[in-house]
Amino acid sequence: MAIDLSGISVFLAVAEARSFRVAAENLGVTRPAISQAIRRLEDRLGVALVQRTTRSVSLTEAGERLYQRVAPAISEVGLALDATADRDSAPSGLLRLAVSSIAEQFISGPLLARFADTFPAIQIDVTVTDEEFDIVAEGYDAGVRLGEVIDQDMIAVPVSGEQRQGAFAAPSYIERFGRPEHPSELSAHRCIGWRPAPHSAPYRWEFGQGGREFDVAVDPQITTNDMWLMIRTACAGGGITFGMEDTFKPYVESGQLVALLQEYCPPFAGFFLYYPSRHNLPPKLRALVDHVKRWR
């Protein structure tokens, strides 16, 4: 079977954007052209690749398999073509990233160190912040946040798998005050809350039950914008706190904290590297996007 590289490129654009409109903008073509290219590829393969409704675009099981196998190969082809086109022009310049505090662990460490080693001509400036702002207007190249809070007109590339939030307390706190059996009982407990900025309201703790999501507006005795202060205070028996399961996992494994209300904490889409829809990405940003895809 001859390879339809044009159709594959369109399919990858749709798979990554989860939007025919955004894919069309990125490729500089019309939405009907995107639809026709996808239809031709599906007819050629004899299988549906994309499920499209009036509100969303998702991949079928066959489409997901194709994406997982083809995307890395096409990325490598792109890097090879770039290297062939201009061997002396390596990605360079200042790359500015805005990363939320709970996402920092997924972009820092080995991922960032390997990227810096691979692209020594790129200077990386990472701002860890929980403030909400327009990354383009503020001069950032990209950001990393939870997928559910990223604007739909952005391109988003996963940097983590599914995530869970949870409530946590020290054994000493549970021994003194007991263990809540339902999120509604949290109002009777000492809580340690988080807020993104000095004048923001404390974060509402989010739960799920029977496919229904709900949140609880706890009244924290202690509120802070520093996750590590929350953890240290909880480990000292200061109350029940709430946050990403991965953040608290080492403290649960060491016995310093106990996970609570787990049956009310369903998984959800994790963290994504996001950036504005552009047909031609700056080489420094393209290098990071490709690096994240290979890393994942």
C-alpha positions as CSV (number, residue, x, y, z in Angstrom):
1,M,0.0,0.0,0.0
2,A,1.4,3.4,-1.0
3,I,1.9,5.8,1.8
4,D,-0.4,8.8,1.9
5,L,1.8,11.2,3.7
6,S,-0.5,14.2,3.1
7,G,-3.4,12.3,4.6
8,I,-1.3,11.1,7.5
9,S,-0.2,14.7,8.2
10,V,-3.8,15.9,8.3
11,F,-4.7,13.0,10.5
12,L,-1.9,13.8,13.0
13,A,-3.0,17.5,13.0
14,V,-6.6,16.5,13.9
15,A,-5.4,14.0,16.5
16,E,-3.2,16.5,18.3
17,A,-5.7,19.4,18.1
18,R,-8.8,17.3,18.7
19,S,-10.5,19.9,16.4
20,F,-11.0,20.1,12.6
21,R,-11.0,23.9,12.9
22,V,-7.7,24.2,14.7
23,A,-6.1,21.6,12.5
24,A,-7.2,23.6,9.4
25,E,-5.7,26.8,10.9
26,N,-2.4,25.0,11.7
27,L,-2.1,23.6,8.3
28,G,-3.4,26.7,6.5
29,V,-6.3,25.0,4.7
30,T,-10.0,25.0,4.9
31,R,-12.1,22.8,7.2
32,P,-13.7,21.0,4.2
33,A,-10.2,20.1,3.0
34,I,-9.5,18.6,6.4
35,S,-12.7,16.5,6.3
36,Q,-12.0,15.3,2.8
37,A,-8.5,14.3,3.6
38,I,-9.6,12.3,6.7
39,R,-12.4,10.7,4.7
40,R,-10.0,9.6,1.9
41,L,-7.6,8.2,4.4
42,E,-10.3,6.2,6.2
43,D,-11.6,4.9,2.8
44,R,-8.1,3.9,1.9
45,L,-7.6,2.0,5.2
46,G,-11.2,0.7,5.4
47,V,-11.6,1.8,9.0
48,A,-12.9,4.8,10.8
49,L,-10.2,6.8,12.5
50,V,-12.0,9.9,13.9
51,Q,-15.3,10.3,15.7
52,R,-16.8,13.8,15.2
53,T,-19.8,15.3,16.9
54,T,-21.0,18.9,16.9
55,R,-19.1,19.5,20.1
56,S,-16.0,17.3,20.1
57,V,-13.6,15.3,18.0
58,S,-12.0,12.1,19.3
59,L,-10.1,9.2,17.9
60,T,-11.5,5.7,17.4
61,E,-9.6,2.7,18.8
62,A,-8.1,2.2,15.4
63,G,-7.3,5.9,15.1
64,E,-5.6,5.9,18.5
65,R,-3.5,2.9,17.5
66,L,-2.5,4.6,14.3
67,Y,-1.6,7.8,16.1
68,Q,0.6,6.1,18.7
69,R,2.6,4.3,16.0
70,V,2.8,7.0,13.3
71,A,3.3,10.2,15.4
72,P,6.9,9.3,16.6
73,A,7.9,8.2,13.1
74,I,6.7,11.4,11.5
75,S,8.3,13.5,14.2
76,E,11.6,11.8,13.4
77,V,11.1,12.4,9.7
78,G,10.5,16.1,10.4
79,L,13.7,16.4,12.5
80,A,15.6,14.6,9.7
81,L,14.2,17.0,7.1
82,D,15.0,20.0,9.2
83,A,18.5,18.8,9.7
84,T,18.9,18.2,6.0
85,A,17.5,21.6,5.1
86,D,20.0,23.5,7.2
87,R,22.6,21.5,9.1
88,D,24.1,24.7,10.6
89,S,20.9,26.1,12.0
90,A,20.2,24.4,15.3
91,P,17.2,25.7,17.4
92,S,18.3,28.6,19.5
93,G,17.1,31.6,21.5
94,L,15.1,32.2,24.7
95,L,12.3,29.8,25.4
96,R,9.9,31.1,28.0
97,L,7.5,28.7,29.8
98,A,4.8,29.4,32.4
99,V,4.2,26.3,34.5
100,S,1.6,25.8,37.3
101,S,3.1,24.8,40.6
102,I,1.4,21.3,40.6
103,A,2.6,20.7,37.0
104,E,6.3,21.6,37.7
105,Q,7.4,18.1,38.6
106,F,6.3,16.8,35.2
107,I,8.3,19.3,33.1
108,S,11.4,19.6,35.4
109,G,13.9,17.0,36.3
110,P,15.1,14.5,33.6
111,L,12.8,15.8,30.8
112,L,14.1,19.4,31.1
113,A,17.7,18.3,31.7
114,R,17.7,16.1,28.6
115,F,16.2,18.8,26.5
116,A,18.8,21.3,27.7
117,D,21.6,18.8,26.9
118,T,20.2,18.1,23.4
119,F,19.7,21.8,22.5
120,P,22.5,23.7,24.2
121,A,21.8,26.9,22.1
122,I,18.3,27.2,23.7
123,Q,18.0,29.3,26.9
124,I,15.1,28.1,29.0
125,D,13.3,30.4,31.4
126,V,10.6,28.7,33.5
127,T,8.2,30.7,35.6
128,V,6.3,28.6,38.2
129,T,3.0,30.4,38.8
130,D,-0.6,29.7,39.5
131,E,-1.9,33.0,38.3
132,E,-4.2,32.9,35.3
133,F,-3.1,35.0,32.3
134,D,-2.8,35.0,28.5
135,I,0.6,33.4,27.9
136,V,0.9,35.1,24.4
137,A,0.1,38.6,25.8
138,E,2.7,38.1,28.5
139,G,5.4,37.0,26.1
140,Y,5.6,33.2,26.9
141,D,6.2,30.6,24.2
142,A,4.2,27.9,26.0
143,G,2.7,26.8,29.3
144,V,2.0,23.6,31.3
145,R,-1.3,23.2,33.1
146,L,-4.1,20.8,33.7
147,G,-5.9,20.0,30.5
148,E,-9.3,21.0,31.8
149,V,-8.3,24.7,32.3
150,I,-6.5,25.2,28.9
151,D,-8.4,27.4,26.4
152,Q,-9.8,25.4,23.5
153,D,-8.0,27.4,20.9
154,M,-4.6,26.2,22.2
155,I,-2.7,23.2,21.0
156,A,-2.1,20.8,23.9
157,V,0.4,18.0,24.1
158,P,0.2,15.6,27.1
159,V,3.2,15.6,29.5
160,S,1.6,13.2,32.0
161,G,-0.9,10.4,32.2
162,E,-4.2,10.5,34.0
163,Q,-4.1,12.2,37.4
164,R,-6.0,12.0,40.7
165,Q,-6.5,14.4,43.5
166,G,-7.0,13.2,47.1
167,A,-7.3,14.2,50.8
168,F,-4.5,13.3,53.1
169,A,-3.9,13.5,56.9
170,A,-1.2,12.2,59.3
171,P,-2.0,9.1,61.4
172,S,-1.7,11.3,64.5
173,Y,-4.5,13.6,63.2
174,I,-6.7,10.6,62.5
175,E,-6.1,9.2,65.9
176,R,-7.2,12.4,67.5
177,F,-10.1,13.5,65.3
178,G,-11.1,10.4,63.4
179,R,-11.4,9.7,59.6
180,P,-14.1,11.3,57.4
181,E,-16.1,8.7,55.6
182,H,-17.7,11.2,53.1
183,P,-16.6,14.5,51.7
184,S,-19.6,16.2,53.3
185,E,-18.0,15.4,56.7
186,L,-14.9,17.6,56.0
187,S,-16.7,20.7,57.4
188,A,-16.3,19.1,60.8
189,H,-12.5,18.7,60.4
190,R,-9.5,21.0,60.6
191,C,-8.4,21.5,57.0
192,I,-5.3,22.9,55.3
193,G,-6.3,24.7,52.1
194,W,-4.6,26.1,49.1
195,R,-5.1,29.4,47.2
196,P,-3.3,30.5,44.0
197,A,-2.9,34.2,45.0
198,P,-3.2,36.4,48.2
199,H,-6.6,37.7,47.3
200,S,-8.1,34.5,45.9
201,A,-10.6,32.3,47.6
202,P,-9.4,28.9,48.9
203,Y,-9.6,26.2,46.3
204,R,-12.8,24.1,46.4
205,W,-12.0,20.4,46.9
206,E,-13.3,18.4,44.0
207,F,-14.8,14.9,44.3
208,G,-16.9,12.4,42.3
209,Q,-19.5,9.8,43.0
210,G,-21.5,7.6,40.6
211,G,-20.3,9.5,37.6
212,R,-21.3,12.9,39.1
213,E,-18.7,15.5,40.0
214,F,-19.2,17.8,43.0
215,D,-17.0,20.1,45.1
216,V,-16.8,20.9,48.8
217,A,-16.1,24.5,50.0
218,V,-14.1,23.6,53.1
219,D,-13.3,26.4,55.6
220,P,-9.6,25.9,56.1
221,Q,-8.0,26.8,59.4
222,I,-4.7,27.2,57.6
223,T,-4.5,28.5,54.0
224,T,-1.4,29.0,51.9
225,N,-0.2,29.2,48.3
226,D,2.8,26.9,49.1
227,M,2.2,23.2,48.6
228,W,5.3,22.2,50.7
229,L,3.9,24.2,53.7
230,M,0.7,22.3,53.3
231,I,2.5,18.9,53.2
232,R,4.8,19.7,56.2
233,T,1.8,20.9,58.3
234,A,-0.3,17.9,57.4
235,C,2.6,15.6,58.3
236,A,2.8,17.3,61.7
237,G,-0.8,16.4,62.4
238,G,-2.1,20.0,61.6
239,G,-5.2,18.8,59.7
240,I,-6.5,17.3,56.5
241,T,-5.1,18.7,53.2
242,F,-5.9,18.1,49.5
243,G,-3.9,17.9,46.4
244,M,-2.5,15.8,43.5
245,E,-1.9,12.2,44.4
246,D,1.5,12.1,42.8
247,T,2.7,15.0,45.0
248,F,1.7,13.2,48.2
249,K,2.6,9.7,47.2
250,P,6.1,9.7,48.8
251,Y,4.6,10.8,52.1
252,V,1.9,8.1,52.0
253,E,4.5,5.4,51.1
254,S,6.7,6.5,54.1
255,G,3.7,6.4,56.5
256,Q,3.8,10.1,57.3
257,L,0.4,10.6,55.7
258,V,-2.7,8.5,55.0
259,A,-4.9,8.8,51.9
260,L,-8.6,9.5,52.7
261,L,-11.8,9.4,50.7
262,Q,-10.2,7.6,47.8
263,E,-13.4,6.2,46.5
264,Y,-14.6,9.8,45.9
265,C,-11.5,10.8,43.9
266,P,-11.8,9.6,40.3
267,P,-9.0,10.0,37.7
268,F,-9.1,12.8,35.2
269,A,-7.0,14.1,32.2
270,G,-3.6,15.2,33.4
271,F,-1.1,17.9,32.5
272,F,-0.4,19.3,29.0
273,L,2.2,21.5,27.3
274,Y,0.1,24.1,25.5
275,Y,0.9,26.8,23.0
276,P,-1.0,29.0,20.5
277,S,-2.1,27.5,17.2
278,R,0.5,28.3,14.6
279,H,1.2,26.9,11.2
280,N,5.0,27.5,11.5
281,L,6.2,27.1,15.1
282,P,9.5,28.7,16.1
283,P,12.3,26.1,15.9
284,K,12.9,26.4,19.6
285,L,9.3,25.6,20.5
286,R,9.0,22.9,17.9
287,A,12.1,21.3,19.4
288,L,10.4,21.2,22.9
289,V,7.1,19.9,21.5
290,D,8.9,17.1,19.7
291,H,11.0,16.3,22.7
292,V,7.9,16.0,25.0
293,K,6.2,13.7,22.5
294,R,9.2,11.4,22.3
295,W,9.6,11.5,26.1
296,R,6.0,10.5,26.5
